[in-house]
């Protein structure tokens, strides 16, 4: 995206019939948003000429390049339903991606999943050491709220406060971090389907839902008017995780850019182990259909959100 000004809207072609590959408009939007987020991280994280140098390099290693940038795209796609200006969208999208990236850095640590590869490159603790990785994650977490608290994100302090509160809830014990703790417990304890659903709604779904909610907050949509968008985000988050479970069991590690087959090796119950491959795929398709149906109150301006939902079933990383 160009610096300054407002870019051309992210549009998608109508997608009422089923699709077998991501639309060209969605592919372009993903590339566009990825470049935008990389540019913003590059500006936010200049490497200083002092003893913090490796800390900043570790943050840049984690944040710049690679990744689906799904959460930022959801912020853009939702906020543009309501004519929000470009820079506030970009700032909020970057803040949410800060939380996502920090969670990946910590998730990869030896105390968690102990992964060596992320987004096709060495994990942060492999490249810079565990201490730097922990601090890089901490700093990305702090940066998210620093961005949201700044008046450039929105002139209305009440909007900024709502954004901060929403992201805090999504990333804390009632959201992503709590879901991660449940995931660690799952290595030693069998979970039934409702518990796995709750785990994933927290670990994965909460931040996805926050991205959609944040777009609505920027658009000053009243909470009572967000029901459809919240339903969309809930179903999208669960469909995303079912697709992730399928990918972990059947995907190609080279394409995924990370180690697969981890859940099976750890003995965790997942949607796939509880439902079986065919039923899991059927459930993911049903959730995507439901997510799209939640957008029935919107017209062509929500086609990108519809394409994002369908893309969840097709991704290979």
Secondary structure as UniProt FT lines:
FT   HELIX           24..44
FT   TURN            51..52
FT   HELIX           53..63
FT   HELIX           70..79
FT   HELIX           80..82
FT   HELIX           86..107
FT   TURN            110..113
FT   STRAND          117..118
FT   TURN            119..120
FT   STRAND          121..122
FT   HELIX           124..128
FT   HELIX           130..149
FT   TURN            151..153
FT   HELIX           157..171
FT   TURN            173..175
FT   HELIX           176..185
FT   TURN            186..188
FT   HELIX           193..200
FT   HELIX           201..205
FT   HELIX           206..218
FT   TURN            219..220
FT   HELIX           223..225
FT   HELIX           227..250
FT   HELIX           253..256
FT   HELIX           262..266
FT   HELIX           271..275
FT   HELIX           277..293
FT   TURN            294..297
FT   HELIX           300..302
FT   HELIX           303..311
FT   TURN            312..314
//
